[in-house]
């Protein structure tokens, strides 16, 4: 009996993967080394970079937040860029690093999760999703070495464990689970310092929202690349919650209100940093 | 190598068509109805794991009758077509029409070129965005024949009887519960039995939903919808 005629069908577990499909059937669409021919370092000042994103755990799940600025060298490239993307109903990606490849990666990741869900009729586990994102980052390593690094934060609600979880990555695709909070991007150190002092276990949604915005305002204060709340243009950080009941937006009005309270409190105490 | 016996093309096509029709007529049926809030798909399917109705893309659903492994193959091919197209252009550029054409080509080719035709019929439904556009329902037969259906569609073993029943009983703009009850009555029109929520697989393309309009209706919700009239 010629086993080769059917045994390959059992190796087609990759058939539920959109990125594998794309690489096999439409390699010209696949974001990877081919589309970034290695010809010396990319001019970083010509490429918009996303700056600060963060994620933190709270009572109901996780909150993800990011400022809205993209920076190219010493110039503001965009004031309204969106850095927190819904990956699926129970997870999100916050992107930092080269904005173009990062947004492409987020789009590929979203399609990957949806494709798997439709083909298999079931969702990937949160670990499975986190692992897949790590593989995508690893495929970008060559571009990362040229200065076009993509280093997202991935956060989601783990249905099995019943808790929110978050993961950070390095440019090689290394994946590190953080227990409480983390931040990524040029203002991440300042945001993390802030979170270190403010984060508490089992915070309410309102407290978690305030803490995440405090951290972003601190990052904008210290890091030239990160944009703060823009009261003139009405641009505010984007904040998303991921809980058992799904991925939700925090409205601009609510974010604005909390930002104004924080700024007023700081003005009152003179403790602007 | 001995020469194969001569068979006239007419005879060959007739035999293949008969073979495919026989396979399909053994299977249970599916009805599709245009309803007030979208498109309803009702399948007689006692399995809760092997689906006959499923999501292809934001506004597009798939249904298949006949041989499971064959329409499952077609379903996955459809998801691939849609996801690649949506990824390389935009989500709005993925249409039921292009997908239905691809199915028609594929089934047509298989029918003429392979010894064994696919024993399946598939249906591709796309719910309208609103603002004047209309729902689209394409019904593709085992030989690649494609039909553009309006208001209702039926496939499977008792399709002709179901269609006749729906022709007399279908009304436009039905709410979900009434449409579901109509669909279940249509499925049992040739059978002397009642179908409970355990024998049914039901999904809607719900116009009110954000982005991904496809929604399965679980058995608990089904019994509620079916019970409202009892």
Boltz contact constraints between the chains, C-beta under 6 A:
constraints:
  - contact:
      token1: [A, 18]
      token2: [B, 83]
      max_distance: 6.0
  - contact:
      token1: [A, 21]
      token2: [B, 80]
      max_distance: 6.0
  - contact:
      token1: [A, 26]
      token2: [B, 84]
      max_distance: 6.0
  - contact:
      token1: [A, 29]
      token2: [B, 88]
      max_distance: 6.0
  - contact:
      token1: [A, 111]
      token2: [B, 83]
      max_distance: 6.0
  - contact:
      token1: [A, 111]
      token2: [B, 87]
      max_distance: 6.0
  - contact:
      token1: [A, 115]
      token2: [B, 83]
      max_distance: 6.0
  - contact:
      token1: [A, 118]
      token2: [B, 55]
      max_distance: 6.0
  - contact:
      token1: [A, 118]
      token2: [B, 79]
      max_distance: 6.0
  - contact:
      token1: [A, 119]
      token2: [B, 76]
      max_distance: 6.0
  - contact:
      token1: [A, 119]
      token2: [B, 79]
      max_distance: 6.0
